[in-house]
Amino acid sequence: MTEAGHSVVSVDDFSTGMSDRIQHESYELELENPDAEKELARILKNHHIETVVHFAARKQVGESVQKPELYFKSNVGGLLNLLNAMKTVGVKKLVFSSSAAVYGMPDVEQVTEQSSTNPINPYGQTKLVGEWMIDNAKVWGLSAISLRYFNVAGTGWPDLADKQALNLIPIAISKIRDGEPISVFGDDYQTEDGSCIRDYIHVMDLARAHIDAIPQLKNPGNEVFNVGTGEGSSVFEVLTELKKVSGIDFELNVTNRRAGDPPKLIASSEKIQKALGWKAEFGLEEIAQTAWSSRGF
Ligand SMILES: NC(=O)c1ccc[n+]([C@@H]2O[C@H](COP(=O)([O-])OP(=O)(O)OC[C@H]3O[C@@H](n4cnc5c(N)ncnc54)[C@H](O)[C@@H]3O)[C@@H](O)[C@H]2O)c1
């Protein structure tokens, strides 16, 4: 954002974020906190904020199943405070981090924005409710874009590498570090090599989608866009790429399927290409390469 010429102010509770990575002004605030609405309104007004890019959310699917109330409180309660604050001070532009999790288990080759939404866990539900809340805010003039991210991976700058091992690539890298085999959950899906297929999107391409979205915030309403490459990679393909970039022939441990894993989740990226002129530039090779080279061990 800063490189694209925007002045930025961040608000974060630093529950997973790291304050030492932020080089601009920032505020520590839990968005669902009862005082957050007033505090947010104050920050928006004092800094003459024109556009909010709302990333802050809890995002662990498994944890959301165990603690659904926490997810609704943080993700939905936090968004409610934010929208109220924006309404109060008249900030009418928003880019929202939504997720492919809103689709659930779609039975289609490529998911379009018209595909039905049927989230299968509380995390995905909070994102869909978020989109609905944002859409309803058109009554007071909110112009919003909800970006439904597919599988975000790779690293933009080594010092900003993902420290949490929650997704396939960071988990695999931490297992390689510890010399442990890497689990593949199921090799009996109806896919070419039997493992699950996902659409991996490089974090730098994702960042650019937000920058490209901002100038399009003109009319009240909520426009949703998939952010994916339109290409799928299987778990085995991702791990083969990691073997290539690391030069390490690590062991795989094929286990049973995990409940709730759709066999295939690939974005149609036609809508975002047409409307925002956005297209992913990086593929699996760059994703694996940048994730590996910034691994920090
Ligand atoms: N990483 C992915 O693959 C992916 C996919 C789809 C959607 N998303 C969405 O993208 C957004 C960013 O995800 P990320 O991968 O960077 O996760 P992250 O955990 O690295 O970032 C989330 C940030 O929000 C902050 N935060 C969390 N809850 C908060 C709260 N209640 N109040 C204030 N701050 C809070 C955290 O401290 C952290 O800095 C999230 O909304 C997530 O749901 C991520």
The ligand as an ORCA input file, in Angstrom:
! r2SCAN-3c Opt
* xyz 0 1
  N      -4.133    -16.620      4.664
  C      -5.097    -17.147      3.909
  O      -4.899    -18.155      3.211
  C      -6.459    -16.488      3.860
  C      -7.430    -17.019      3.002
  C      -8.689    -16.406      2.956
  C      -8.945    -15.282      3.713
  N      -7.994    -14.798      4.557
  C      -8.332    -13.620      5.370
  O      -7.312    -12.656      5.199
  C      -7.202    -11.842      6.386
  C      -5.758    -11.782      6.800
  O      -5.316    -13.111      7.044
  P      -3.793    -13.486      7.331
  O      -3.543    -14.770      6.669
  O      -2.922    -12.320      7.054
  O      -3.905    -13.769      8.896
  P      -3.080    -13.182     10.100
  O      -3.499    -13.919     11.329
  O      -1.628    -13.147      9.734
  O      -3.595    -11.686     10.145
  C      -4.748    -11.274     10.824
  C      -4.412     -9.989     11.558
  O      -5.561     -9.536     12.229
  C      -5.260     -9.290     13.617
  N      -6.499     -9.577     14.348
  C      -7.131    -10.775     14.434
  N      -8.266    -10.640     15.142
  C      -8.355     -9.341     15.514
  C      -9.296     -8.577     16.255
  N     -10.380     -9.146     16.761
  N      -9.074     -7.257     16.438
  C      -7.977     -6.671     15.919
  N      -7.040     -7.340     15.202
  C      -7.227     -8.647     15.003
  C      -4.084    -10.202     13.922
  O      -3.308     -9.772     15.015
  C      -3.322    -10.175     12.607
  O      -2.427     -9.081     12.531
  C      -8.128    -12.485      7.398
  O      -9.356    -11.755      7.385
  C      -8.358    -13.885      6.863
  O      -9.593    -14.415      7.258
  C      -6.763    -15.360      4.646
*
